[in-house]
């Protein structure tokens, strides 16, 4: 009786004009679907002992890696960015398979509601704002030290005739310093960059991605020199051994006060359609899909990241100096996909803070651990 009343209510609920339907998280099993229809469910016989589970008898499709785009799928995925949900985007058009995915979509390797954030062909603006409150340092001449951060990017993504994906992204950033007792540290510094990313279409178990990011970083108190220029580069290979496991191996170079060479490596494990574990360096993430509500898809995540910036600054004596900001960040946040825009809010614990100088005109110092707040939006 209760089931009949429930079905009648479902049949008379009106649709909402202009409302984007959110896909279900799970599909009903044949047995559950039959029970809802009031039919007698049928059951498949259990596999023989020792036989592989049905889900893994054919780990890849019969035509596993087609060379043509998948017209039924709206997007590909950016392996460096955060989880993306199941709400379609008005910017999305057919694209290629991504190294993170078995199926080329907003989805992760399991279902259409789980996976990294997609590339979007065309323009994608991003804004981010952060506060790292001033805390004490081990240098009495500096006293307390903190800053506010502002970042803007305008990414443009397009396919090449070869099938590879090219993205180029103008970038602008600013840091407004608070609290230092010395005039040797400027009140603010700026970054002007342009990132270029080339990614393979990911039509096989192995795919590749390369990044080149030149930038100018300075307080613009003096004429620019080689101290203001940075040339960062990295390359990565992605190999999916099973639907649940993808291995990442790569190498990166960061042009800072001291040249930094980093491994870009680790494993991505997606055990089900709720969890994803990106056990990677220099930035790892654990994400949990909370569900579709409040007109969006929502994820809870934990990040751990190695972070380093560098700027040319002018000293009171008129000399040029390079200042490097380095720390580690453990953050907890929520990211939401509302179809035509995404947003995130996160609180982080910043530790291992260090400010270093290239020529020793200024004295380096360590900062106390601090809590940080960041938020951002993407259209």
VMD Tcl script that draws the C-alpha trace (Angstrom):
set ca {
  {0.00 0.00 0.00}
  {2.79 2.43 0.93}
  {4.66 1.64 -2.29}
  {1.51 2.34 -4.35}
  {0.99 5.74 -2.69}
  {4.68 6.59 -3.31}
  {4.40 5.77 -7.02}
  {1.24 7.89 -7.38}
  {2.97 10.87 -5.79}
  {5.95 10.50 -8.13}
  {3.67 10.37 -11.16}
  {1.93 13.66 -10.37}
  {4.94 15.79 -9.38}
  {5.33 18.57 -12.00}
  {8.60 19.26 -13.81}
  {10.40 22.58 -13.47}
  {10.81 24.55 -16.67}
  {14.40 25.53 -17.30}
  {15.73 23.43 -14.43}
  {18.73 21.22 -15.18}
  {18.03 17.65 -14.14}
  {20.70 16.20 -11.87}
  {21.54 12.56 -12.76}
  {21.21 9.94 -10.00}
  {24.27 8.89 -8.08}
  {23.61 5.17 -8.57}
  {21.55 3.22 -11.10}
  {18.96 0.86 -9.66}
  {19.90 -2.82 -9.80}
  {17.57 -4.99 -11.97}
  {16.20 -6.60 -8.81}
  {15.38 -3.25 -7.14}
  {13.89 -1.83 -10.35}
  {11.63 -4.89 -10.68}
  {10.50 -4.57 -7.08}
  {9.59 -0.88 -7.60}
  {7.47 -1.86 -10.62}
  {5.67 -4.48 -8.50}
  {7.20 -7.37 -10.46}
  {8.90 -10.47 -9.20}
  {12.67 -9.86 -9.37}
  {14.96 -12.32 -11.12}
  {18.47 -13.10 -9.97}
  {21.57 -13.99 -11.89}
  {23.30 -17.20 -10.75}
  {26.39 -16.65 -8.63}
  {29.71 -17.11 -10.48}
  {31.64 -20.29 -9.90}
  {34.14 -20.26 -7.07}
  {37.47 -18.88 -8.18}
  {36.15 -17.12 -11.29}
  {36.93 -13.39 -11.63}
  {34.21 -10.90 -10.63}
  {31.97 -9.99 -13.58}
  {33.02 -6.30 -13.40}
  {36.63 -7.21 -14.17}
  {36.24 -9.95 -16.78}
  {36.40 -7.25 -19.44}
  {38.29 -4.30 -17.89}
  {38.26 -2.31 -21.13}
  {35.62 -2.00 -23.90}
  {35.73 -4.29 -26.94}
  {36.95 -1.28 -28.93}
  {39.04 0.03 -26.06}
  {40.64 3.20 -27.32}
  {38.92 4.74 -30.33}
  {40.81 7.46 -32.08}
  {37.78 9.68 -32.67}
  {36.08 12.06 -30.22}
  {33.24 10.74 -28.11}
  {30.32 12.90 -29.28}
  {28.05 11.74 -26.46}
  {30.43 13.02 -23.79}
  {30.63 16.74 -23.02}
  {34.13 17.30 -21.65}
  {37.62 16.12 -20.90}
  {39.40 16.51 -17.59}
  {42.22 18.62 -16.25}
  {44.41 16.24 -14.16}
  {45.79 19.11 -12.08}
  {42.53 20.49 -10.86}
  {39.82 19.57 -8.41}
  {36.77 17.31 -8.47}
  {34.00 18.09 -10.93}
  {30.43 16.98 -10.69}
  {27.58 15.80 -12.80}
  {25.84 19.05 -13.66}
  {26.29 19.90 -17.37}
  {27.98 23.15 -18.27}
  {26.68 25.58 -20.90}
  {30.30 25.93 -22.05}
  {30.77 22.21 -22.68}
  {31.07 20.68 -26.15}
  {32.24 17.21 -27.25}
  {35.83 16.53 -26.31}
  {38.34 13.72 -25.82}
  {39.16 11.15 -23.17}
  {41.33 12.30 -20.27}
  {44.16 10.37 -18.62}
  {42.21 10.22 -15.35}
  {39.20 8.50 -16.90}
  {38.07 5.23 -18.42}
  {35.10 7.12 -19.87}
  {35.76 10.60 -21.28}
  {33.28 12.75 -19.38}
  {32.90 14.84 -16.27}
  {32.89 11.44 -14.61}
  {35.58 9.67 -12.71}
  {36.51 6.10 -13.61}
  {33.33 4.72 -11.99}
  {30.22 6.88 -12.60}
  {29.22 10.13 -14.36}
  {29.13 12.05 -11.07}
  {32.68 11.61 -9.88}
  {35.88 12.91 -11.36}
  {38.33 15.75 -11.80}
  {37.33 19.17 -13.03}
  {36.96 19.33 -16.84}
  {38.67 21.39 -19.43}
  {36.13 23.57 -21.16}
  {36.74 24.54 -24.75}
  {36.77 28.30 -25.06}
  {37.37 30.82 -22.26}
  {37.20 29.96 -18.55}
  {37.84 32.81 -16.07}
  {38.93 32.02 -12.49}
  {39.21 34.24 -9.41}
  {40.80 33.34 -6.08}
  {41.29 35.21 -2.83}
  {43.21 34.15 0.28}
  {44.22 35.45 3.71}
  {47.26 34.24 5.62}
  {47.06 36.24 8.90}
  {50.24 37.75 10.22}
  {52.06 35.65 12.81}
  {55.36 35.90 14.62}
  {58.76 35.17 13.07}
  {62.17 34.21 14.37}
  {63.60 37.58 13.22}
  {62.94 40.47 15.68}
  {63.69 43.00 12.94}
  {60.75 41.65 10.95}
  {58.29 41.01 13.78}
  {55.00 39.56 12.61}
  {54.36 38.76 8.96}
  {51.40 37.74 6.79}
  {49.73 38.60 3.50}
  {46.59 38.61 1.38}
  {46.60 36.96 -2.04}
  {44.62 37.78 -5.19}
  {44.78 35.66 -8.35}
  {43.02 35.84 -11.71}
  {43.31 33.49 -14.70}
  {41.66 33.43 -18.10}
  {42.15 29.98 -19.64}
  {41.49 29.26 -23.30}
  {41.34 25.60 -24.41}
  {41.05 24.21 -27.93}
  {41.77 20.93 -29.75}
  {44.58 20.69 -32.28}
  {44.27 18.92 -35.63}
  {46.47 16.13 -34.23}
  {43.90 15.40 -31.53}
  {45.99 16.87 -28.70}
  {44.55 19.56 -26.43}
  {46.21 22.98 -26.07}
  {45.42 25.39 -23.24}
  {46.99 28.80 -22.75}
  {46.21 30.91 -19.70}
  {47.09 34.56 -18.99}
  {47.61 34.99 -15.25}
  {47.68 37.92 -12.84}
  {48.45 37.74 -9.14}
  {49.12 40.14 -6.27}
  {50.35 39.71 -2.69}
  {49.76 42.46 -0.12}
  {52.08 42.04 2.86}
  {51.04 42.87 6.41}
  {53.01 43.34 9.59}
  {56.75 43.41 8.81}
  {58.57 46.00 10.90}
  {61.25 46.51 8.25}
  {61.02 48.68 5.16}
  {63.22 46.19 3.30}
  {60.13 44.14 2.46}
  {57.78 45.96 0.05}
  {54.11 46.49 0.75}
  {53.02 44.42 -2.25}
  {54.37 42.32 -5.12}
  {52.82 41.21 -8.42}
  {52.92 38.34 -10.89}
  {52.20 38.40 -14.64}
  {52.34 34.96 -16.25}
  {51.18 32.91 -19.20}
  {50.80 29.16 -18.82}
  {50.87 26.78 -21.81}
  {49.62 23.22 -21.43}
  {49.68 20.45 -24.03}
  {47.81 17.20 -23.28}
  {47.37 14.03 -25.30}
  {43.78 12.92 -26.01}
  {44.10 9.96 -23.64}
  {42.70 7.30 -25.99}
  {44.83 4.54 -24.48}
  {45.98 3.40 -21.06}
  {48.91 5.83 -21.29}
  {48.68 9.59 -21.89}
  {50.85 12.64 -21.41}
  {50.78 16.28 -20.31}
  {53.36 19.08 -20.57}
  {53.33 22.55 -19.00}
  {55.46 25.63 -19.63}
  {54.81 28.71 -17.49}
  {56.92 31.87 -18.02}
  {56.15 34.80 -15.73}
  {57.33 38.20 -14.46}
  {57.37 38.54 -10.65}
  {58.29 41.86 -9.07}
  {57.28 44.83 -6.93}
  {58.20 46.97 -10.00}
  {60.25 49.29 -7.79}
  {63.24 48.89 -10.13}
  {63.72 48.09 -13.77}
  {63.23 44.41 -14.48}
  {66.20 42.06 -14.63}
  {66.63 38.30 -14.90}
  {65.68 38.15 -11.21}
  {62.09 38.99 -12.16}
  {61.72 36.28 -14.80}
  {60.68 32.72 -13.98}
  {60.47 29.75 -16.33}
  {58.65 26.79 -14.79}
  {58.22 23.53 -16.68}
  {56.93 20.03 -15.96}
  {55.89 16.90 -17.80}
  {53.83 13.92 -16.68}
  {52.84 10.48 -17.95}
  {49.57 8.88 -16.78}
  {49.10 5.12 -16.95}
  {45.84 3.43 -15.99}
  {46.52 -0.16 -14.96}
  {42.95 -0.91 -13.81}
  {39.69 1.06 -13.66}
  {40.52 1.92 -10.04}
  {44.24 2.71 -10.27}
  {46.12 5.26 -12.33}
  {49.87 5.84 -11.94}
  {51.50 9.22 -12.46}
  {55.19 9.73 -13.18}
  {56.79 13.05 -14.08}
  {59.37 15.70 -13.39}
  {59.25 19.45 -12.80}
  {61.58 22.43 -12.58}
  {60.75 25.62 -10.62}
  {62.83 28.72 -11.32}
  {63.15 30.33 -7.88}
  {65.85 31.89 -5.66}
  {67.31 28.39 -5.57}
  {66.47 26.17 -8.55}
  {64.01 23.51 -7.41}
  {63.65 20.10 -9.04}
  {60.54 18.15 -8.07}
  {59.11 14.72 -8.83}
  {55.54 14.88 -10.10}
  {54.53 11.37 -9.15}
  {52.11 9.17 -7.27}
  {48.95 7.14 -7.71}
  {45.27 7.98 -8.10}
  {42.94 5.44 -6.49}
  {39.19 5.59 -7.04}
  {37.66 2.71 -5.04}
  {34.04 3.67 -5.73}
  {31.83 6.51 -6.97}
  {32.14 8.49 -3.73}
  {35.87 8.58 -2.99}
  {38.98 9.59 -4.88}
  {42.51 9.45 -3.42}
  {45.11 11.47 -5.35}
  {48.24 10.40 -3.50}
  {50.51 12.72 -5.46}
  {53.40 15.12 -4.95}
  {53.75 18.14 -4.92}
  {49.96 18.35 -4.37}
  {47.74 15.54 -3.15}
  {44.01 15.44 -2.51}
  {41.42 13.16 -0.95}
  {37.87 13.93 -2.12}
  {34.45 12.67 -1.06}
  {31.33 13.29 -3.14}
  {28.60 14.46 -0.74}
  {25.73 14.49 -3.24}
  {23.45 16.75 -5.28}
  {21.54 19.36 -3.28}
  {21.07 23.15 -3.10}
  {21.14 23.33 -6.92}
  {24.60 21.84 -7.20}
  {26.97 18.91 -6.77}
  {29.21 19.14 -3.72}
  {32.53 17.65 -2.63}
  {34.42 17.63 0.65}
  {38.20 17.45 0.22}
  {41.53 17.51 2.05}
  {44.63 18.90 0.31}
  {48.31 18.78 1.19}
  {50.56 20.96 -0.97}
  {54.14 22.19 -1.26}
  {54.00 25.89 -2.20}
  {56.77 28.30 -3.26}
  {56.77 31.80 -4.82}
  {59.56 34.24 -5.72}
  {59.72 37.99 -6.54}
  {62.28 40.60 -7.49}
  {62.12 43.44 -4.96}
  {63.90 46.75 -4.55}
  {65.71 47.57 -1.30}
  {65.83 51.04 0.30}
  {69.41 51.34 -0.96}
  {68.18 50.92 -4.54}
  {69.60 47.43 -5.06}
  {67.71 44.52 -6.55}
  {67.02 41.45 -4.45}
  {65.06 38.22 -4.86}
  {62.62 37.16 -2.14}
  {61.27 33.61 -1.94}
  {58.17 32.55 0.05}
  {57.98 28.82 0.81}
  {55.59 26.74 2.92}
  {53.44 23.60 3.16}
  {49.64 23.75 3.29}
  {47.15 21.27 4.73}
  {43.62 22.38 3.81}
  {40.03 21.21 4.29}
  {37.42 22.59 1.93}
  {34.14 22.22 0.08}
  {33.84 22.55 -3.68}
  {30.50 23.00 -5.45}
  {29.55 22.68 -9.11}
  {26.44 24.65 -10.07}
  {26.56 23.91 -13.78}
  {27.52 27.31 -15.17}
  {29.95 28.12 -12.34}
  {32.02 26.41 -9.63}
  {33.06 27.73 -6.23}
  {35.18 26.59 -3.30}
  {35.85 27.57 0.32}
  {38.70 26.15 2.34}
  {40.54 26.57 5.63}
  {44.16 25.53 5.83}
  {47.01 25.02 8.25}
  {50.24 26.53 6.88}
  {53.49 25.13 8.29}
  {57.18 25.08 7.42}
  {57.01 28.77 6.49}
  {60.27 30.27 5.27}
  {61.25 33.56 3.59}
  {64.64 33.49 1.88}
  {66.72 36.01 -0.09}
  {69.16 35.33 -2.89}
  {72.01 37.75 -2.22}
  {71.77 38.06 1.52}
  {71.15 41.81 1.35}
  {68.15 40.96 3.50}
  {68.15 38.31 6.20}
  {65.92 35.30 5.73}
  {63.51 34.25 8.46}
  {61.02 31.55 9.42}
  {57.40 32.29 10.18}
  {55.23 30.66 12.82}
  {52.56 28.22 11.73}
  {49.30 29.90 10.75}
  {45.74 29.23 9.65}
  {44.74 30.33 6.17}
  {41.39 30.99 4.45}
  {40.91 30.78 0.69}
  {37.93 31.02 -1.64}
  {37.44 31.10 -5.38}
  {34.97 30.96 -8.26}
  {35.22 29.71 -11.83}
  {32.84 30.41 -14.71}
}
mol new
graphics top color blue
foreach p $ca { graphics top sphere $p radius 0.5 }
foreach p [lrange $ca 0 end-1] q [lrange $ca 1 end] { graphics top cylinder $p $q radius 0.2 }
display resetview
